[in-house]
């Protein structure tokens, strides 16, 4: 019985070995259709082994549009006509409310007291 290369390579990685670039590229080239779901499942096994904890990070869009910079690729620039929603910098109170409802995850390693001190100094720019 031949083991599917996807399974064989997943267990190779799970046992501590590394895939070569050539092996990874060959595997990626042959995965099609329903094998994609097998890849996702096996990739999850590898992720759980090497990174069992999942850390989520969230951000808020504190200001949207009307940026003074003229970056050609960016929809936020005031120099371009785009259909984005624009609004000024959120107030310290609005930012603190977002912080208290999950936005704090972006400041991992900082405590809420230091974030509140930082928010007290926010100004429109």
N, C-alpha and C positions, 0 to 999 in steps of 0.2 A: 504494500500500500504506500502510495506517495503522499506526503503531507504537502498541502498547498504552500507555496513559497511565502505567502503573507503570514500564515501561522508559524511557519518555521522561523522566519525572521523576527516575529514578535517575541517568540520564546528565546531566541538568541539574545535579544536585547534584555529581556527579563532576567536572563541568567548572568547579566553583567557584561556581555560582549557588545561591541559597537558594530554597526553596519558601516560598510565602506560606502563612499559616495556612489560608486558604480552599482552596488547592490540596491541602494535607495532609489537611484534613478531607474534601474531596471524594474524594480517593484512598482514604482509610480507609473511607469509606462504601460504595465500590463493590467493594472487595476481598472476595471470598468463595471458599469451597471451595478448589480446587487453586491459585488465585492466591496463597494465603497462602504456599505454598512458594516461589513466585517472589519474593514480597516478602522472605522470609527470605534467600534467595540474594543478591538485589540489595542488601539492607541490609548483608550481610556484605562486599560489594564496597566499599560506602561506608565501612564501619568500617575495612577494611584500608587504604584510601587515607588516611584522616585519623588513624587510630590503629593503626599497623601492629603495635605490640608489645602483648601482652596481659599485664596484671599481675593475678595472682590474690591474694586476701587471705583468710586463714582465721583463725578465732577458736576459742577453746575456751570451753566453759561452765564457768567455774572454781567456781561455786557454783550450786546449783539449789534453789529453793524456800526457804520459811521467811524471806522478806524481811519486815522490820519495817514497811515502808511499807504503806499500805492503798489502793493504786491499784485502783479497781474493775474496770479492764480487764485487769489482769495476773494470770496464773495463778501467778506466783511468790510472791504475797503469802501470808503466814502466816495472814491473816485470812479466807481463803477455803478451802473444801474442794474441791480439785482432784485429778485423778488423775495429776499429774506426778511424775516421779521426783525425790526430794529427797536432797541430800547436802551436807555442809559444804564450806567453801572448800577447794580442793585444796591440798595441802602444797606448799611451795616446790620440793621434789624432783619431784613430779608435774607441776607447772607447767613446770619447767625441762625435763623429759622431753618434754612437748608442744611446747615452744619448739624443742627440737632436732630434732623430727620434722615441722616444717612450720609450727608456730604463729608462728615468727619473721616470717612474711610480713606479719603485722599491724603489726609495728613497723618497717616500712620507714623507713630514715633513721636508725635506731638500731643500734648494734653489739651483739653478744651480750654483751660485757663489761658494758655499761651495763644490759642486761636482767638479768644475773646479780646486779649490785649492787642493782637494784630488787627482785628476787625475795628477796634476803636480808632485806629489811625487811617482807615480807608478814606480816600477822597476821590472825587470824580477827576478823571484825567483826560 
